[in-house]
Every structure is written in structure tokens, then in C-alpha cells.
Amino acid sequence: MSKLPLEGIRIADFTQVVQGPYATMLMGQMGAEVIKVETESRTAMDQRMAGAFTNLNGSKKSITINLKDPRGADVAKRLVKASDVAMENFATGVMERFGLGYDDLRQVKPDIIMLSSQALGRTGPMKDAIGYFAEASNFAGFSHLTGYREGRPGMVGAIWADHLTGMHMIFAILSAIRHHRRTGEGQYIQMSMAETVISAIPEAILDYSVNGRDRGREENLDVAMSPHNVYRCQGFDKWVAIAVTNEEEWLALCNATGHPEWADDPRFADSLSRWHNQAELDKLITEWTLQRTDYEAMHALQAAGVAAGPVLDGGGLSDDPHLNERGSFVPVGVLEDKPFSQIAHPWRMSNSPTPYYAVAPSLGEHNRHVLEDILGMTGEEIDLLTAEQVLV
Amino acid sequence: MADSALSGLKVVELGDFIAAPYCAKLMADMGAEVIKVEPPGGDSARRYGPFPNDEPHPEKSLLFAYVNTSKKGVTIDVGKPLGKRVFLELLKDADFLVEANPPKAMEELGLDYNSVKGVNPGLIVTSITPFGQTGPYRDYKATELVSFHIGGIGYPTPGDVDNPDASPPMKAPGHQADIMAGVTAAAASMTALFAREFTGEGQHVDVSEQDALLRASGNAVVSHMHRGETPSRIAGVGRPIATRKPLPTKDGYFTAQFFMDHFWEALKDVLGHPDWMEQEIFADRMMRMENLDVIQLMVEEWSKDYTREEVYHILQVENHIPCLPINTMADLFVHPHYVERGTFVDMEHPEIGRFQSPGPSYRFSGTPWNASIPAPTLGQHNIDIICDRLGYSREDLARMRRSGAV
């Protein structure tokens, strides 16, 4: 019980914005030693607003290195030499310009595991394109499928592509470390956020690939299930999601809503009839949901064995009794004079210690510790490089 | 090529549809041996399309074919004593059980973690459920729609809405909650493997879809906790997370990021330094974010006279502004970038034939990724696994079949 699963793994973290920082933070919570390499001039990318920054950079150490200075790049190489993993998500070619590309890092640490992730990857005619989650989702066809049927495409209201890519990164890195432990070999892992998104929408991709059909935007509807939608409840902009997957659940819904007669209505008699008449059915269900709060509707339907749940916003998540009872918000300290709760690690382990939670480090907080204790630099060396704007 | 990264690892999958199968697919394509256990009636993804030419057939579901590559398939009814016995024998030398069943059902079957660890103390059991193994909703049901919305991603989707009653919260395309839960479970399973190196023991890993989505909703939660703002799909309410609005061109849409200092300066060059860009309301990054609707409206006036390709070229290639076109399905398969990268791989399936499918989410220089072994047909490996591996005779297998256990 004493050790966290990833203890002993050191990650030189050159990533920024969301996907990379998210991945390394989760590995830090699992015990990896994550050393975030930052530069004063780059902080705007990471939105050093306290809450948002800790949300993606807790459980790490921070050192500042000006990578554009060859002496800074040299310090970075020493860090990589002392690490098991190096990760970066600069635009294609930036690490090479710093002299920190895979071929450079392999010289100082032949068995390094390096991961690079770019919006569209490091090869192909558009390898230099820069973009964030929205742009990667566009290029993957995902945005085309998002939103309302009429009008423009829409955007998923979360930094979805980054979190999805970040989670794939963790699986990729841990797979590579497993290989390293068996063979002593490192390797280079390349990712493209757009391709990760493509791999996550197989239904639409394969329907086009095989049938030549572009599904377009399916909104909240399912290809076969009905009822299957979100329904207005009491209160401003409150909704409950309801999905009926079979006849047994359909009868349960009719009874739970006090409308056993719906089951005998020829418009709703079987799943196919319901699917074709779902607009009318949704109106009837809305008459029931409008009399209730989103949570009342959920509990009533779940008690009858029907899948239902409130549509939660940021505040709704924070207040959700289930998430709170599961310990999904963890107090980690004080930020800007307010107590701060970190969102819990996304999985629970029965036989490992509690994840390591800590607020995000301040810029360069661990310069001395990392440079002296890990890289063996002397105090004079550090003072000189700091004075000459290399370690900032 | 060297050994696969996960070769030598054994995974037993007792899930259904997408989340658990996707987790096990990620591991299988990376070289783990995955034995997929289906009920004799088959995985529900076999009944869920799309199907070639819309002809439903249990061996032709494209979704099933995609999330079950590189696996061996056996049919076992774990609800029957004999089926349970065979299933437990499979677990004896497995490293992982990846399962996605209601916690109560696993307890009733005697297959919950505490029951199966006696068979194999090193076994890592990764359970994927809508709400996790604890808490008041533990036994509640969910589907993709419910998980997505109770995970907080649907409320602010798709943004830029004027009348919220007429424009409800939207789920994302496909099965994003299931996919996210699946890859989370794969990362979690690998983490537990490292823990086993310290302890020699397996453990129970609890993956809740709601928790996995909560993490991806992090910015909304932080925004609420720290600024009292809740991001919303309603225009002008809360600070949006997805700040970009798709803007029109002659032949489709694109998005671009304009509010960062250097992108804003580049945009001035593109638009020829018009007076409106010098107004006080666009003086800094935060103010530009606040007034993004105005900026986007003005850019739209400019972009509507160009094609997507022209807009991409002017903004991204010439002026280094993050900008990419919104591709349709038809654009993807012929795009020179994807063609040159080999983004889509050829799959050869005995019933479906040859088709193009999404390739890997990562490319490893030293170890292979291989999804060329097609998803198993129903019970395809019953003889290989139950007879050749576990040592039952063909006659016994026939007896099991007759009893409905396999």
C-alpha cells in the first residue's frame, strides 16, 4: 500500500495548453515525478489563472528554462538525460530548432521515451498547421457532426479533443514504459489530435467509408431508440436526459409517468412506431417533465428501471450528491485566499494509496531543487545562468 | 519489428457495446492477447449499425468490427454454473479482466472483485460503469445520452444559442462518453499493472463514466467554483469554453483563434488594418475574448467571399493564425494530408470485405500497432480457447453447447 503506481518514473514535461498538461498531471497524481519546463514568455498559453492552471498542472514541479538560448537547451538535455520520458506539443519543428528533437535527445539518452503531439501530426503536407481543440475537431470532421441539424455546425462546449488525446497519451506512454522495462528500449511516439478525434467517431466515419452516407448532425437522437432526448424540467434551462432501450423499459416509463395508456396508443405500440412518432411522444413526455425538477424526474424513472439523468452544468456538477459522496472533489489547499478543490483523479484504485494532489507550482518554484538535487548543478552555475536570463 | 509493447499480457473482456470493447481493443492492437467473452446471443454492437447497405447481419456490424479488432472471441453464458466455471478458468492466468456490467449483477453472479481475486490474486479487474462502484447512483442505468449529459459536456454544447428553450443541450457525435470511458479504462489498467510490480497483487479499478466526463468538464467546474460563472450554450451567458464559432465561406465553414496578441496583429494585416480593430474594446486579450462576437461577425464579412481552402491559406499558411476548415465526411478520405499520412487503414473482413477504417491514435517508432486481425465471428475461438487452451474435449464442448453454457 505504500507506493503510488507510477513512483520512480520521471517525466520531462515540455507540453503546454491542455492535452499534454492534462496527461502529465494525471500521471503525477499517480506518483510520477513531473517536471514542467516553462518560460516566462510562454505563460499566456497556459492561462495562469489560479483555478484553471491548477486544474491542469497540479501535482507537478516547475522549472523555468529559456529554450531559445543554447545554454538553456543544454540544461534541458541534462534534464532529459535524468528522465524516463520527454513529452512536447509545440508546433512541428520547434523542438528541432531548440536542438531538442528526438534525434538530439537520443544522443544524450539513447533509451528515452519521447512523445510529440501536434494538431495534424508531424508528417503530411499540413504538418506545420497550428490549431487547438476546435481546429483539430474541424479537420477531423467532428465539428461537421456537432450541433443542430439546421444552420451552422456547432462546437462541443468543453475542451473535448484535448482531454481525449491526453488520455490516449497516458495509455501510449505507459505502454512504451512497459516495453522499456522488458527490453531496455526507448522509442518515439507521434500523435495527431485530429487523428485521435477521427478514431473516436467510427460510426459516422465507417458509414461514409462503406455506404457513402454522410450522417450529418444527429442531435440527441439515436438511430433506433425512442424516447431518446433531453426534456425541459422546472427551473431556468433545466433538462433531463431520458433513453429507453427496450420494451420493458418503455412499459416502465409509461407506468412511472402515470400514463399506462401510452403503451396502448398505436403511435407508440412498438419501437419502430415510437421512433417515427418521437416528436409527438417527446411532447407528451415534456408535459410530465415540466411538472418536476430534473432530479425528481431522474429518481422517479430510475426507480422504475429507466435510464435518466439531469443535464448538469458546471455548478450542477459541483453540487451533484453522487459525485460529492464519491469524493470527486478533493480539497487541495488555498488559492487566491480561497479554499480550492481539485477534481478527483478519474479512476479509483482499491489497493493503491490516495493519489498525490497538490496545487500547481508557481513559475520556477522548483528551479533550485531540480537543478541542484537532480541535475547536480552548483549554486554558482545556477546563479550565473539565472542572471544571464537562461533560467527564466 | 520488435515485440509488441503489450505482448505477453492477457486480457479477458466481459463487457458489451463500446466502452469495455474499446478499452480492450486499444490493448489488443498494441499486442495484448484479448479473449472477448460474449453471451451466446452476441454482443449488442452486433445488432447496432452501421451495416453495409443497411442490411443488418450479426457479422457485418461496422461498429462491432471496429471496436473488436485483434481479439479472440468465445461465447460463454456466465449466468450458468458451467459457464461460470469455464469463465473463472480463463481468469486463472489472465492479467486483466475488463468488464462493464452493473455492480449488482456482478455480485449476484459471484463475479465481483472479492470473489474472483481468490482465483487469481494477481488479476487486475477494471470495471467500467455509468456511475462507478460506490455512491447513491451506483445502481442507476445510463446510456451514452444520459452519461454525456450528466457528465456536464452537453449543457454548454453547441454554443451561440439565443433561445435556450428552443435550442436544447446537445450531445456530441457518436458515443463520446463510451469512448472516453474506454480509453480511461485502458490508461487505468496499465497504471494498475505498474502498481502490481510493487505489490505482486492485482486490484479493483473503478472507472465511472460520469467521473471520466467530469474531468473533461474541468474548466466549467473551475469557472463555477472560482468565478461564479457557468459556461453555457446561451450566447453571452458565462464565459464560453468553446470560444470559436464556425464562420462561413463560399463552400463551408472554418474556425480560427483571433484573440491572442500575435494572432490579433496578424488578423489586422489580413483585413488591411481597418479602423474598427483599433477600438478600445479590443485593447487586450481578455477584452477581445469578451467581444469575440463582434470580431467574428466582422471576419465573417470577409471570409464569405473565399473558399475554405483560400481562407486556410491566407490565415494559417500566410499569417500563422490557427485556422482549419470544417471537413465533411466526403472531404476526409480524399484529403491529401490524410492520404499522405495513411490516416485511414485498409481492413479485410471475412464477411464485410475490404473497407477503410480509422487508423491508430499514436505511432510508435519501436513497437508495432496492428489492427489487421478482424473482429471475431460469434464463438470463433471456442475450440481454440475452451478445448485447446483449457483442456476440455470436443465432446465436452458439445455438452456445454447443449446445456446453453457456451
Boltz contact constraints between the chains, C-beta under 6 A:
constraints:
  - contact:
      token1: [A, 3]
      token2: [B, 198]
      max_distance: 6.0
  - contact:
      token1: [A, 5]
      token2: [B, 191]
      max_distance: 6.0
  - contact:
      token1: [A, 5]
      token2: [B, 194]
      max_distance: 6.0
  - contact:
      token1: [A, 5]
      token2: [B, 195]
      max_distance: 6.0
  - contact:
      token1: [A, 6]
      token2: [B, 194]
      max_distance: 6.0
  - contact:
      token1: [A, 30]
      token2: [B, 191]
      max_distance: 6.0
  - contact:
      token1: [A, 51]
      token2: [B, 222]
      max_distance: 6.0
  - contact:
      token1: [A, 51]
      token2: [B, 226]
      max_distance: 6.0
  - contact:
      token1: [A, 52]
      token2: [B, 222]
      max_distance: 6.0
  - contact:
      token1: [A, 55]
      token2: [B, 218]
      max_distance: 6.0
  - contact:
      token1: [A, 55]
      token2: [B, 222]
      max_distance: 6.0
  - contact:
      token1: [A, 121]
      token2: [B, 341]
      max_distance: 6.0
  - contact:
      token1: [A, 123]
      token2: [B, 341]
      max_distance: 6.0
  - contact:
      token1: [A, 124]
      token2: [B, 337]
      max_distance: 6.0
  - contact:
      token1: [A, 124]
      token2: [B, 340]
      max_distance: 6.0
  - contact:
      token1: [A, 124]
      token2: [B, 341]
      max_distance: 6.0
  - contact:
      token1: [A, 125]
      token2: [B, 336]
      max_distance: 6.0
  - contact:
      token1: [A, 125]
      token2: [B, 337]
      max_distance: 6.0
  - contact:
      token1: [A, 126]
      token2: [B, 337]
      max_distance: 6.0
  - contact:
      token1: [A, 129]
      token2: [B, 316]
      max_distance: 6.0
  - contact:
      token1: [A, 130]
      token2: [B, 322]
      max_distance: 6.0
  - contact:
      token1: [A, 131]
      token2: [B, 322]
      max_distance: 6.0
  - contact:
      token1: [A, 131]
      token2: [B, 324]
      max_distance: 6.0
  - contact:
      token1: [A, 134]
      token2: [B, 244]
      max_distance: 6.0
  - contact:
      token1: [A, 134]
      token2: [B, 255]
      max_distance: 6.0
  - contact:
      token1: [A, 135]
      token2: [B, 322]
      max_distance: 6.0
  - contact:
      token1: [A, 135]
      token2: [B, 324]
      max_distance: 6.0
  - contact:
      token1: [A, 138]
      token2: [B, 255]
      max_distance: 6.0
  - contact:
      token1: [A, 138]
      token2: [B, 324]
      max_distance: 6.0
  - contact:
      token1: [A, 138]
      token2: [B, 326]
      max_distance: 6.0
  - contact:
      token1: [A, 139]
      token2: [B, 324]
      max_distance: 6.0
  - contact:
      token1: [A, 139]
      token2: [B, 327]
      max_distance: 6.0
  - contact:
      token1: [A, 141]
      token2: [B, 327]
      max_distance: 6.0
  - contact:
      token1: [A, 141]
      token2: [B, 329]
      max_distance: 6.0
  - contact:
      token1: [A, 141]
      token2: [B, 332]
      max_distance: 6.0
  - contact:
      token1: [A, 143]
      token2: [B, 326]
      max_distance: 6.0
  - contact:
      token1: [A, 144]
      token2: [B, 326]
      max_distance: 6.0
  - contact:
      token1: [A, 144]
      token2: [B, 328]
      max_distance: 6.0
  - contact:
      token1: [A, 145]
      token2: [B, 173]
      max_distance: 6.0
  - contact:
      token1: [A, 146]
      token2: [B, 158]
      max_distance: 6.0
  - contact:
      token1: [A, 146]
      token2: [B, 173]
      max_distance: 6.0
  - contact:
      token1: [A, 147]
      token2: [B, 158]
      max_distance: 6.0
  - contact:
      token1: [A, 152]
      token2: [B, 246]
      max_distance: 6.0
  - contact:
      token1: [A, 153]
      token2: [B, 246]
      max_distance: 6.0
  - contact:
      token1: [A, 153]
      token2: [B, 253]
      max_distance: 6.0
  - contact:
      token1: [A, 153]
      token2: [B, 326]
      max_distance: 6.0
  - contact:
      token1: [A, 154]
      token2: [B, 158]
      max_distance: 6.0
  - contact:
      token1: [A, 154]
      token2: [B, 159]
      max_distance: 6.0
  - contact:
      token1: [A, 155]
      token2: [B, 158]
      max_distance: 6.0
  - contact:
      token1: [A, 155]
      token2: [B, 159]
      max_distance: 6.0
  - contact:
      token1: [A, 155]
      token2: [B, 242]
      max_distance: 6.0
  - contact:
      token1: [A, 156]
      token2: [B, 157]
      max_distance: 6.0
  - contact:
      token1: [A, 156]
      token2: [B, 172]
      max_distance: 6.0
  - contact:
      token1: [A, 157]
      token2: [B, 156]
      max_distance: 6.0
  - contact:
      token1: [A, 157]
      token2: [B, 157]
      max_distance: 6.0
  - contact:
      token1: [A, 157]
      token2: [B, 159]
      max_distance: 6.0
  - contact:
      token1: [A, 157]
      token2: [B, 233]
      max_distance: 6.0
  - contact:
      token1: [A, 157]
      token2: [B, 241]
      max_distance: 6.0
  - contact:
      token1: [A, 157]
      token2: [B, 242]
      max_distance: 6.0
  - contact:
      token1: [A, 158]
      token2: [B, 153]
      max_distance: 6.0
  - contact:
      token1: [A, 158]
      token2: [B, 216]
      max_distance: 6.0
  - contact:
      token1: [A, 158]
      token2: [B, 217]
      max_distance: 6.0
  - contact:
      token1: [A, 158]
      token2: [B, 241]
      max_distance: 6.0
  - contact:
      token1: [A, 163]
      token2: [B, 216]
      max_distance: 6.0
  - contact:
      token1: [A, 167]
      token2: [B, 183]
      max_distance: 6.0
  - contact:
      token1: [A, 167]
      token2: [B, 184]
      max_distance: 6.0
  - contact:
      token1: [A, 167]
      token2: [B, 187]
      max_distance: 6.0
  - contact:
      token1: [A, 168]
      token2: [B, 183]
      max_distance: 6.0
  - contact:
      token1: [A, 168]
      token2: [B, 361]
      max_distance: 6.0
  - contact:
      token1: [A, 170]
      token2: [B, 187]
      max_distance: 6.0
  - contact:
      token1: [A, 171]
      token2: [B, 186]
      max_distance: 6.0
  - contact:
      token1: [A, 171]
      token2: [B, 187]
      max_distance: 6.0
  - contact:
      token1: [A, 172]
      token2: [B, 362]
      max_distance: 6.0
  - contact:
      token1: [A, 174]
      token2: [B, 190]
      max_distance: 6.0
  - contact:
      token1: [A, 175]
      token2: [B, 5]
      max_distance: 6.0
  - contact:
      token1: [A, 175]
      token2: [B, 6]
      max_distance: 6.0
  - contact:
      token1: [A, 175]
      token2: [B, 30]
      max_distance: 6.0
  - contact:
      token1: [A, 179]
      token2: [B, 5]
      max_distance: 6.0
  - contact:
      token1: [A, 179]
      token2: [B, 367]
      max_distance: 6.0
  - contact:
      token1: [A, 185]
      token2: [B, 366]
      max_distance: 6.0
  - contact:
      token1: [A, 187]
      token2: [B, 364]
      max_distance: 6.0
  - contact:
      token1: [A, 187]
      token2: [B, 365]
      max_distance: 6.0
  - contact:
      token1: [A, 187]
      token2: [B, 366]
      max_distance: 6.0
  - contact:
      token1: [A, 188]
      token2: [B, 365]
      max_distance: 6.0
  - contact:
      token1: [A, 189]
      token2: [B, 362]
      max_distance: 6.0
  - contact:
      token1: [A, 189]
      token2: [B, 364]
      max_distance: 6.0
  - contact:
      token1: [A, 190]
      token2: [B, 363]
      max_distance: 6.0
  - contact:
      token1: [A, 191]
      token2: [B, 362]
      max_distance: 6.0
  - contact:
      token1: [A, 195]
      token2: [B, 343]
      max_distance: 6.0
  - contact:
      token1: [A, 196]
      token2: [B, 361]
      max_distance: 6.0
  - contact:
      token1: [A, 198]
      token2: [B, 358]
      max_distance: 6.0
  - contact:
      token1: [A, 199]
      token2: [B, 358]
      max_distance: 6.0
  - contact:
      token1: [A, 199]
      token2: [B, 361]
      max_distance: 6.0
  - contact:
      token1: [A, 200]
      token2: [B, 179]
      max_distance: 6.0
  - contact:
      token1: [A, 201]
      token2: [B, 173]
      max_distance: 6.0
  - contact:
      token1: [A, 201]
      token2: [B, 174]
      max_distance: 6.0
  - contact:
      token1: [A, 202]
      token2: [B, 66]
      max_distance: 6.0
  - contact:
      token1: [A, 203]
      token2: [B, 63]
      max_distance: 6.0
  - contact:
      token1: [A, 203]
      token2: [B, 174]
      max_distance: 6.0
  - contact:
      token1: [A, 205]
      token2: [B, 358]
      max_distance: 6.0
  - contact:
      token1: [A, 206]
      token2: [B, 50]
      max_distance: 6.0
  - contact:
      token1: [A, 206]
      token2: [B, 62]
      max_distance: 6.0
  - contact:
      token1: [A, 207]
      token2: [B, 50]
      max_distance: 6.0
  - contact:
      token1: [A, 208]
      token2: [B, 329]
      max_distance: 6.0
  - contact:
      token1: [A, 209]
      token2: [B, 355]
      max_distance: 6.0
  - contact:
      token1: [A, 209]
      token2: [B, 356]
      max_distance: 6.0
  - contact:
      token1: [A, 210]
      token2: [B, 52]
      max_distance: 6.0
  - contact:
      token1: [A, 210]
      token2: [B, 62]
      max_distance: 6.0
  - contact:
      token1: [A, 210]
      token2: [B, 355]
      max_distance: 6.0
  - contact:
      token1: [A, 214]
      token2: [B, 328]
      max_distance: 6.0
  - contact:
      token1: [A, 214]
      token2: [B, 329]
      max_distance: 6.0
  - contact:
      token1: [A, 220]
      token2: [B, 171]
      max_distance: 6.0
  - contact:
      token1: [A, 230]
      token2: [B, 168]
      max_distance: 6.0
  - contact:
      token1: [A, 230]
      token2: [B, 169]
      max_distance: 6.0
  - contact:
      token1: [A, 237]
      token2: [B, 164]
      max_distance: 6.0
  - contact:
      token1: [A, 239]
      token2: [B, 169]
      max_distance: 6.0
  - contact:
      token1: [A, 241]
      token2: [B, 145]
      max_distance: 6.0
  - contact:
      token1: [A, 241]
      token2: [B, 146]
      max_distance: 6.0
  - contact:
      token1: [A, 241]
      token2: [B, 149]
      max_distance: 6.0
  - contact:
      token1: [A, 243]
      token2: [B, 143]
      max_distance: 6.0
  - contact:
      token1: [A, 243]
      token2: [B, 145]
      max_distance: 6.0
  - contact:
      token1: [A, 243]
      token2: [B, 146]
      max_distance: 6.0
  - contact:
      token1: [A, 302]
      token2: [B, 140]
      max_distance: 6.0
  - contact:
      token1: [A, 307]
      token2: [B, 141]
      max_distance: 6.0
  - contact:
      token1: [A, 307]
      token2: [B, 142]
      max_distance: 6.0
  - contact:
      token1: [A, 307]
      token2: [B, 143]
      max_distance: 6.0
  - contact:
      token1: [A, 307]
      token2: [B, 146]
      max_distance: 6.0
  - contact:
      token1: [A, 309]
      token2: [B, 146]
      max_distance: 6.0
  - contact:
      token1: [A, 309]
      token2: [B, 150]
      max_distance: 6.0
  - contact:
      token1: [A, 311]
      token2: [B, 149]
      max_distance: 6.0
  - contact:
      token1: [A, 311]
      token2: [B, 154]
      max_distance: 6.0
  - contact:
      token1: [A, 311]
      token2: [B, 155]
      max_distance: 6.0
  - contact:
      token1: [A, 311]
      token2: [B, 169]
      max_distance: 6.0
  - contact:
      token1: [A, 312]
      token2: [B, 150]
      max_distance: 6.0
  - contact:
      token1: [A, 312]
      token2: [B, 152]
      max_distance: 6.0
  - contact:
      token1: [A, 313]
      token2: [B, 155]
      max_distance: 6.0
  - contact:
      token1: [A, 313]
      token2: [B, 230]
      max_distance: 6.0
  - contact:
      token1: [A, 314]
      token2: [B, 220]
      max_distance: 6.0
  - contact:
      token1: [A, 314]
      token2: [B, 221]
      max_distance: 6.0
  - contact:
      token1: [A, 314]
      token2: [B, 223]
      max_distance: 6.0
  - contact:
      token1: [A, 314]
      token2: [B, 224]
      max_distance: 6.0
  - contact:
      token1: [A, 314]
      token2: [B, 230]
      max_distance: 6.0
  - contact:
      token1: [A, 315]
      token2: [B, 224]
      max_distance: 6.0
  - contact:
      token1: [A, 315]
      token2: [B, 230]
      max_distance: 6.0
  - contact:
      token1: [A, 317]
      token2: [B, 152]
      max_distance: 6.0
  - contact:
      token1: [A, 317]
      token2: [B, 214]
      max_distance: 6.0
  - contact:
      token1: [A, 317]
      token2: [B, 221]
      max_distance: 6.0
  - contact:
      token1: [A, 318]
      token2: [B, 221]
      max_distance: 6.0
  - contact:
      token1: [A, 318]
      token2: [B, 224]
      max_distance: 6.0
  - contact:
      token1: [A, 322]
      token2: [B, 135]
      max_distance: 6.0
  - contact:
      token1: [A, 322]
      token2: [B, 136]
      max_distance: 6.0
  - contact:
      token1: [A, 322]
      token2: [B, 137]
      max_distance: 6.0
  - contact:
      token1: [A, 325]
      token2: [B, 135]
      max_distance: 6.0
  - contact:
      token1: [A, 326]
      token2: [B, 132]
      max_distance: 6.0
  - contact:
      token1: [A, 326]
      token2: [B, 134]
      max_distance: 6.0
  - contact:
      token1: [A, 326]
      token2: [B, 135]
      max_distance: 6.0
  - contact:
      token1: [A, 328]
      token2: [B, 211]
      max_distance: 6.0
  - contact:
      token1: [A, 328]
      token2: [B, 214]
      max_distance: 6.0
  - contact:
      token1: [A, 343]
      token2: [B, 215]
      max_distance: 6.0
  - contact:
      token1: [A, 343]
      token2: [B, 218]
      max_distance: 6.0
  - contact:
      token1: [A, 346]
      token2: [B, 184]
      max_distance: 6.0
  - contact:
      token1: [A, 346]
      token2: [B, 211]
      max_distance: 6.0
  - contact:
      token1: [A, 346]
      token2: [B, 212]
      max_distance: 6.0
  - contact:
      token1: [A, 346]
      token2: [B, 215]
      max_distance: 6.0
  - contact:
      token1: [A, 347]
      token2: [B, 188]
      max_distance: 6.0
  - contact:
      token1: [A, 347]
      token2: [B, 205]
      max_distance: 6.0
  - contact:
      token1: [A, 347]
      token2: [B, 207]
      max_distance: 6.0
  - contact:
      token1: [A, 348]
      token2: [B, 206]
      max_distance: 6.0
  - contact:
      token1: [A, 349]
      token2: [B, 203]
      max_distance: 6.0
  - contact:
      token1: [A, 349]
      token2: [B, 205]
      max_distance: 6.0
  - contact:
      token1: [A, 350]
      token2: [B, 203]
      max_distance: 6.0
  - contact:
      token1: [A, 350]
      token2: [B, 204]
      max_distance: 6.0
  - contact:
      token1: [A, 351]
      token2: [B, 203]
      max_distance: 6.0
  - contact:
      token1: [A, 352]
      token2: [B, 195]
      max_distance: 6.0
